[in-house]
Each structure stands twice: as C-alpha cells, then as structure tokens.
C-alpha cells in the first residue's frame, strides 16, 4: 500500500504540473500561452508578478514584412526561462505554439508555428519584460537575423601563429521560408591564415534563403596579425592638450 501511494503521488504530481513541463519531459518544445485582453505598464507588471510574461504574436505579410494584426498573449515565465537556457539560438528557432483557454486548461483555442523575434529585458536586472513573436506556418517567408557561429579556432593556422580573430558580423539577415529557417550559420576557420577573410557570399545555406544585404562582398571575419591595442585615454588626452597648446 505504501509503494502504491508513493507511486500514485508521483502520477498526481505529474498531472498537477503545467502541461508545458510534461511536454518537455516527453521531449517536445511546445510553448503554451493564454490570451490577454488588456495592455499597459500596470497590467504587464501584474502579469510578471504572477509569473507570466506579456507577449504579442504578429502575422507576417508578403516578403516577411509584419502586418499590424497582432494577438495579445501571456507565457509562463518558467517555461520561457527554460527555453532560453535550452535553446541558445532562441530567436532563430521555430517553436510550436498552443494558445489555451486558460492557465492549466487542456482546451486549445489555436495552434501553429511561431518564431521569436525580440526578447525585451530590463538592462539592470535581466528580467524578461515581454516577448514579440511572429506566426511561421509553412509557406510563409520571414526575415530572420541568423547568428553566426565560428568553428575551428583551436586549429586555425593564423590564430596558432598569434593572430587575432576579428569578428565583423555576428549575424546575417536572410529572407527564409518558414520551413527552412536555420538556427545558425557556421563559419569554418580551420584553413584561415593571417590576412585571410571570409565573405558573406561564401556562406553555404539552403538554396531557398535570400541574403538581405546590399553588398555580399562584405567580410564576416578576418584574421589580423595581432590584437589591436586600445589607445591610452590619459596619453591621448595629454597629446590632445599639447596639440591645442601649440
């Protein structure tokens, strides 16, 4: 009887847990939301105090341009914190979204794929203030800032010689079909020597992606001979005063 009670307690605890947590246990990343009716700083503050994060989901227009129609929602703070820790490329990853009738409700009002666009945080505390997402259902096109990841620094010939990796771009903007959004693009440094560069147009991505740049010959990175030194502010100030005096 004791073993059954303990096992039953585990089942009850799982049944009482938020649905998103049970989805995570099952290996799914489904974001759950509930509708909200009102906006405003006071309303948002109350939502955050209750462990909810205010959010809006917008509908993309043609060519990835957002339209004015948007839905007001709130997300569970613990789930968003979990996803931000578990998904290093959060704003370039498509998630399944389920809008439920209420907190802990099993009634799904609407579902579909969404792409996070912005995560607004308090600069001092790091607290998440609100989120902006866009619907990313199949067939739609979205403008996405895709993070650049640099690989092979440990074997890069130029860096082994004492060179310095100058990262000119840390993300690239593409117009992407929703079904081919890459969470990241990778830059291989394994064969770069001092003075070598890698350009935007050299990055291999899915053929359906369109690079949104007026000049794709701009380098993403370059191996410099040495790390640039910052000028001494005091010496610079003294030089300026001397120059003015003469």
C-alpha positions in Angstrom: 0.0 0.0 0.0 2.8 2.4 0.8 4.5 1.7 -2.5 1.3 2.3 -4.4 0.6 5.5 -2.6 4.1 6.8 -3.4 3.7 5.9 -7.0 0.3 7.4 -7.2 1.6 10.5 -5.6 4.1 10.8 -8.4 1.4 10.4 -11.0 -0.7 13.0 -9.2 2.2 15.5 -9.1 2.8 15.0 -12.8 -0.9 15.5 -13.5 -0.8 18.7 -11.5 2.3 20.0 -13.2 1.9 22.6 -16.0 1.2 21.0 -19.4 4.4 22.5 -20.9 6.5 20.8 -18.3 5.0 17.5 -19.2 5.7 18.2 -22.9 9.4 19.0 -22.1 9.6 15.6 -20.2 8.3 14.0 -23.3 11.0 15.7 -25.5 8.8 18.4 -27.1 9.3 22.1 -27.1 5.7 23.4 -27.3 5.2 26.9 -26.0 1.9 27.4 -24.2 0.1 30.7 -24.0 -3.2 32.1 -22.8 -5.0 35.2 -24.3 -5.0 38.5 -22.6 -7.4 41.4 -23.2 -5.6 44.5 -21.9 -2.2 46.2 -22.4 -0.4 48.9 -20.3 2.5 49.0 -17.9 0.4 48.3 -14.8 -1.3 45.3 -16.4 2.1 44.0 -17.6 3.6 44.4 -14.1 0.8 42.4 -12.6 1.3 39.6 -15.1 5.0 39.5 -14.4 4.3 39.5 -10.6 2.1 36.4 -11.2 4.8 34.6 -13.0 3.5 35.4 -16.5 5.3 37.2 -19.4 3.3 39.5 -21.6 3.7 38.8 -25.3 2.4 39.6 -28.8 2.3 37.4 -31.8 2.1 39.2 -35.2 1.2 37.9 -38.6 3.8 38.2 -41.4 2.9 40.0 -44.6 4.4 39.4 -48.1 8.2 39.3 -48.2 8.5 38.8 -44.5 7.0 42.2 -43.6 4.9 42.2 -40.4 1.4 43.5 -40.6 -0.5 45.4 -37.9 -2.7 42.5 -36.8 -1.4 41.0 -33.5 -2.6 38.8 -30.7 -2.1 39.6 -27.1 -0.9 36.6 -25.0 1.0 35.7 -21.9 3.5 32.9 -21.4 4.6 31.0 -18.3 7.9 32.6 -17.1 9.4 29.3 -16.0 8.9 27.8 -19.5 10.4 30.8 -21.2 13.4 30.8 -18.8 13.8 27.1 -19.6 13.7 27.5 -23.3 16.2 30.4 -23.2 18.6 28.2 -21.3 17.9 25.1 -23.5 17.8 26.9 -26.9 20.9 29.1 -27.4 19.5 30.3 -30.7 16.1 31.2 -29.4 15.3 34.0 -31.8 16.2 31.9 -34.9 14.3 28.7 -33.8 10.8 27.9 -34.8 8.6 26.6 -32.0 5.1 25.1 -31.8 2.7 27.4 -30.0 -0.6 26.3 -28.4 -3.0 29.1 -27.2 -5.1 27.6 -24.4 -8.3 28.8 -22.9 -6.7 29.4 -19.6 -3.8 28.5 -17.3 -3.6 24.7 -16.9 -6.5 24.4 -19.3 -6.4 21.4 -21.8 -8.6 23.4 -24.3 -6.6 24.6 -27.3 -8.0 27.6 -29.0 -5.3 27.9 -31.7 -2.0 26.4 -32.6 0.7 26.8 -35.1 4.4 27.5 -35.5 6.0 30.7 -34.3 9.4 32.4 -34.5 10.6 34.6 -31.6 11.7 38.0 -32.9 12.6 40.0 -29.8 13.1 39.4 -26.1 12.9 42.6 -24.2 14.8 42.6 -20.9 15.4 45.0 -18.0 19.0 46.2 -18.7 19.9 46.3 -15.0 18.2 43.1 -13.6 18.0 41.0 -16.8 14.3 40.4 -16.1 12.3 39.5 -19.2 9.7 42.2 -19.7 7.9 41.0 -22.8 8.3 38.9 -26.0 7.5 39.5 -29.6 6.8 36.5 -32.0 5.5 36.0 -35.5 3.5 33.2 -36.9 5.8 30.9 -39.0 3.4 28.5 -40.6 4.5 26.5 -43.7 4.6 28.6 -46.9 5.3 31.9 -45.2 8.6 33.9 -45.6 10.3 35.6 -42.7 13.2 38.0 -42.3 15.5 36.4 -39.8 18.7 37.5 -38.1 20.6 34.2 -38.1 23.5 34.0 -35.6 27.0 33.3 -36.9 29.0 30.6 -35.1 32.7 30.4 -35.6 34.2 26.9 -35.6 37.8 25.7 -35.7 39.5 28.4 -33.7 41.7 25.8 -31.9 43.2 24.6 -35.2 43.2 27.9 -37.2 46.7 28.4 -38.7 46.5 32.2 -38.4 45.5 32.1 -34.7 48.1 29.5 -33.9 50.7 32.0 -35.2 49.4 34.5 -32.7 46.9 36.2 -34.9 43.6 37.7 -33.8 40.1 36.8 -35.0 38.3 40.0 -35.9 34.5 39.1 -35.9 33.0 41.7 -38.2 29.5 40.2 -38.3 27.9 38.1 -35.6 24.6 37.6 -37.5 23.3 37.6 -41.1 19.8 38.6 -42.2 18.0 36.3 -44.6 14.6 36.0 -46.1 13.7 32.5 -45.2 10.8 30.1 -46.0 9.5 29.2 -42.5 10.3 25.5 -43.1 14.0 26.3 -43.8 14.9 28.7 -41.1 18.4 27.8 -39.9 19.0 28.3 -36.2 22.6 29.3 -37.0 25.2 29.6 -39.8 28.6 28.2 -39.3 31.9 29.7 -40.4 34.9 27.3 -40.6 38.2 28.9 -39.6 40.3 25.7 -40.0 42.1 26.9 -43.1 42.5 30.6 -42.4 45.9 32.2 -42.2 46.9 35.7 -41.2 45.2 38.2 -43.5 42.6 35.8 -44.8 38.9 36.7 -44.8 35.5 35.0 -45.2 32.8 36.9 -47.1 29.0 36.8 -46.8 28.5 35.2 -50.2 30.8 32.3 -49.2 28.5 31.0 -46.5 26.6 27.9 -47.6 22.9 27.9 -46.7 19.8 26.3 -48.2 19.1 27.5 -51.7 15.7 28.9 -50.8 17.3 31.5 -48.4 18.0 35.0 -49.7 20.7 37.1 -48.1 19.4 40.6 -47.3 22.5 42.7 -47.8 23.2 45.4 -50.3 26.8 44.2 -50.6 27.5 40.5 -50.1 31.3 41.1 -50.5 31.5 42.5 -47.0 33.7 40.1 -44.9 32.2 38.3 -41.9 35.6 37.9 -40.3 39.3 38.4 -40.8 42.5 37.1 -39.2 44.6 40.1 -38.1 48.4 39.7 -37.3 47.9 40.9 -33.8 45.1 42.1 -31.5 44.5 45.8 -31.8 45.5 47.8 -28.8 43.3 50.4 -27.3 44.9 53.9 -27.0 45.6 55.0 -23.5 43.0 57.6 -22.7 45.2 59.6 -20.4 48.0 59.7 -23.0 45.5 60.6 -25.7 44.2 63.4 -23.6 47.7 64.8 -22.9 48.5 64.6 -26.6 45.3 66.5 -27.5 46.1 69.3 -25.0 49.7 69.6 -26.3 48.4 69.8 -29.8 45.9 72.5 -28.8 48.6 74.5 -27.0 50.9 74.5 -30.0 
